[in-house]
C-alpha cells in the first residue's frame, strides 16, 4: 500500500492519485485536499497540523 506524500495516511488500492513531476519524482495523494495543499497552495506537510508528518516533526 502506498502512503500519501502530504498527510502520510495509507492509500487504499483503487483510490487516490499519482502525480508525476517533470523531474521524474512521483507524488501520491489520498484525496484532493492533500493534492491542493501541496501543489497549489505550496504548504509543507510538517507545518500543517492535521498531518502525520507534523506529529513526527514535533517533540
Backbone torsions as a table, in degrees:
resi	resn	phi	psi	omega
1	UNK	NA	135.7	178.8
2	UNK	-82.7	157.7	176.1
3	UNK	-111.0	147.1	178.5
4	UNK	-66.4	133.3	-179.3
5	UNK	-65.6	-32.2	-176.3
6	UNK	-87.8	-58.2	-172.6
7	UNK	-92.2	-23.8	178.3
8	UNK	91.2	2.6	177.9
9	UNK	-77.4	154.0	177.4
10	UNK	-72.0	143.9	178.9
11	UNK	-105.0	124.8	178.6
12	UNK	-68.0	146.2	177.7
13	UNK	-60.9	135.8	179.5
14	UNK	89.7	1.5	179.1
15	UNK	-126.1	172.0	175.9
16	UNK	83.1	-177.4	-179.7
17	UNK	-133.7	148.6	173.5
18	UNK	-114.4	124.2	-179.3
19	UNK	-114.1	125.1	179.8
20	UNK	-107.1	119.8	178.9
21	UNK	-78.4	167.2	-177.9
22	UNK	-62.1	-33.8	-179.4
23	UNK	-79.5	0.0	176.9
24	UNK	97.9	-5.3	179.6
25	UNK	-71.8	135.3	-177.7
26	UNK	-104.1	128.6	178.3
27	UNK	-116.1	133.1	177.8
28	UNK	-108.9	137.2	178.9
29	UNK	-129.5	137.0	-179.4
30	UNK	-82.9	-28.0	179.4
31	UNK	-155.9	176.8	-176.8
32	UNK	-70.7	-24.4	178.3
33	UNK	-61.7	-46.6	179.7
34	UNK	-68.0	-42.0	-179.8
35	UNK	-62.0	-45.6	-179.2
36	UNK	-64.7	-43.5	-178.9
37	UNK	-62.5	-38.7	-176.8
38	UNK	-82.9	-47.5	-172.3
39	UNK	-85.3	-47.8	-174.4
40	UNK	-88.3	-41.1	-177.3
41	UNK	-91.4	-9.1	175.8
42	UNK	56.4	42.0	179.0
43	UNK	-89.4	151.7	178.7
44	UNK	-94.0	134.4	-177.6
45	UNK	-61.6	-33.6	-177.4
46	UNK	-79.8	-5.1	175.8
47	UNK	-105.1	-7.1	-178.7
48	UNK	-96.5	121.0	-169.0
49	UNK	-62.0	-31.5	-173.8
50	UNK	-86.9	3.2	-179.4
51	UNK	-93.2	159.9	176.5
52	UNK	-74.2	-25.7	177.4
53	UNK	-65.9	-33.3	177.6
54	UNK	-65.3	-42.7	179.8
55	UNK	-63.6	-39.3	179.1
56	UNK	-69.7	-35.1	-177.1
57	UNK	-72.8	-30.9	-178.7
58	UNK	-83.4	144.2	175.8
59	UNK	-137.3	NA	NA
